[in-house]
Amino acid sequence: MTVKKAIEVIELAMQHYQTIVNGITELVSKWEDKDDMPSRMAKMLVIEAEQSIMVLKLILKQIKPDCKHLKKYRDRDSKGNWYCTNCNLDL
């Protein structure tokens, strides 16, 4: 898996978790009793999903380079695709 594909997968997972957070939050807001057991469980699920988003953001920060991809660091692979030799990101 290339770095570019890994970044795409992480961003897709973050979007999925954000959809879960939004859906559960919207559902709980419609309930009348906001302190019963299902509401507390839903809030726990939201907290877990938000923590997963935070972890994925930290992983993305480590994977996604701050590289400017200078010309001296560009090279072609065996298939002729450009990539950065400094950060190994497909260009």
KOLTIPA-508602 format. One record per residue (C-alpha): residue in one letter; x, y negated, z. Coordinates in steps of 0.001 Angstrom, whole numbers, plus 500000, padded with zeros to 6 digits. Layout:
N
<node type="A" X="X" Y="Y" Z="Z"/>
...
END
This chain:
91
<node type="M" X="500000" Y="500000" Z="500000"/>
<node type="T" X="501398" Y="496634" Z="499073"/>
<node type="V" X="501411" Y="493682" Z="501418"/>
<node type="K" X="498802" Y="491931" Z="499276"/>
<node type="K" X="496403" Y="494868" Z="499562"/>
<node type="A" X="497004" Y="495132" Z="503307"/>
<node type="I" X="496120" Y="491441" Z="503692"/>
<node type="E" X="492928" Y="491974" Z="501677"/>
<node type="V" X="491919" Y="494971" Z="503834"/>
<node type="I" X="492520" Y="493040" Z="507062"/>
<node type="E" X="490535" Y="490039" Z="505801"/>
<node type="L" X="487693" Y="492363" Z="504759"/>
<node type="A" X="487664" Y="493966" Z="508224"/>
<node type="M" X="487584" Y="490508" Z="509828"/>
<node type="Q" X="484588" Y="489548" Z="507678"/>
<node type="H" X="482847" Y="492799" Z="508664"/>
<node type="Y" X="483371" Y="492163" Z="512380"/>
<node type="Q" X="482177" Y="488567" Z="511977"/>
<node type="T" X="479004" Y="489845" Z="510303"/>
<node type="I" X="478459" Y="492160" Z="513275"/>
<node type="V" X="478959" Y="489285" Z="515731"/>
<node type="N" X="476534" Y="487046" Z="513845"/>
<node type="G" X="473901" Y="489775" Z="513533"/>
<node type="I" X="473965" Y="490811" Z="517174"/>
<node type="T" X="474017" Y="487200" Z="518401"/>
<node type="E" X="471014" Y="486349" Z="516224"/>
<node type="L" X="469154" Y="489430" Z="517436"/>
<node type="V" X="469822" Y="488731" Z="521123"/>
<node type="S" X="468711" Y="485116" Z="520765"/>
<node type="K" X="465239" Y="486337" Z="519736"/>
<node type="W" X="464797" Y="488523" Z="522809"/>
<node type="E" X="462790" Y="487124" Z="525689"/>
<node type="D" X="464667" Y="488719" Z="528587"/>
<node type="K" X="468314" Y="487795" Z="528051"/>
<node type="D" X="469622" Y="489491" Z="531196"/>
<node type="D" X="468309" Y="493028" Z="530828"/>
<node type="M" X="470495" Y="496050" Z="530078"/>
<node type="P" X="470200" Y="495973" Z="526244"/>
<node type="S" X="471121" Y="492278" Z="526203"/>
<node type="R" X="474171" Y="492897" Z="528360"/>
<node type="M" X="475239" Y="495790" Z="526130"/>
<node type="A" X="474789" Y="493642" Z="523043"/>
<node type="K" X="476926" Y="490912" Z="524637"/>
<node type="M" X="479606" Y="493520" Z="525377"/>
<node type="L" X="479534" Y="494600" Z="521713"/>
<node type="V" X="479927" Y="490971" Z="520650"/>
<node type="I" X="482893" Y="490548" Z="522982"/>
<node type="E" X="484522" Y="493722" Z="521616"/>
<node type="A" X="484003" Y="492601" Z="518010"/>
<node type="E" X="485437" Y="489157" Z="518791"/>
<node type="Q" X="488472" Y="490784" Z="520399"/>
<node type="S" X="488909" Y="492954" Z="517304"/>
<node type="I" X="488801" Y="489816" Z="515148"/>
<node type="M" X="491446" Y="488223" Z="517361"/>
<node type="V" X="493703" Y="491298" Z="517075"/>
<node type="L" X="493282" Y="491370" Z="513290"/>
<node type="K" X="494186" Y="487674" Z="513123"/>
<node type="L" X="497370" Y="488372" Z="515074"/>
<node type="I" X="498252" Y="491267" Z="512757"/>
<node type="L" X="497523" Y="489090" Z="509736"/>
<node type="K" X="499768" Y="486375" Z="511123"/>
<node type="Q" X="502614" Y="488904" Z="511375"/>
<node type="I" X="502050" Y="490356" Z="507902"/>
<node type="K" X="501233" Y="487201" Z="505968"/>
<node type="P" X="504499" Y="485389" Z="505399"/>
<node type="D" X="505165" Y="481679" Z="505590"/>
<node type="C" X="507444" Y="482149" Z="502601"/>
<node type="K" X="507423" Y="479541" Z="499824"/>
<node type="H" X="508467" Y="482175" Z="497220"/>
<node type="L" X="511407" Y="480227" Z="495825"/>
<node type="K" X="512594" Y="481185" Z="492348"/>
<node type="K" X="515846" Y="482611" Z="493687"/>
<node type="Y" X="513819" Y="485182" Z="495666"/>
<node type="R" X="511612" Y="486308" Z="492771"/>
<node type="D" X="512198" Y="489577" Z="490996"/>
<node type="R" X="510304" Y="492100" Z="488870"/>
<node type="D" X="509519" Y="495652" Z="489859"/>
<node type="S" X="509738" Y="498655" Z="487523"/>
<node type="K" X="506264" Y="497891" Z="486113"/>
<node type="G" X="507170" Y="494290" Z="485326"/>
<node type="N" X="505138" Y="492698" Z="488122"/>
<node type="W" X="506630" Y="489759" Z="489979"/>
<node type="Y" X="507283" Y="489992" Z="493708"/>
<node type="C" X="509153" Y="487990" Z="496313"/>
<node type="T" X="512296" Y="489718" Z="497576"/>
<node type="N" X="512263" Y="487548" Z="500701"/>
<node type="C" X="508812" Y="488569" Z="502008"/>
<node type="N" X="507928" Y="491489" Z="499673"/>
<node type="L" X="504625" Y="489891" Z="498638"/>
<node type="D" X="503290" Y="490511" Z="495121"/>
<node type="L" X="503102" Y="487297" Z="493137"/>
END
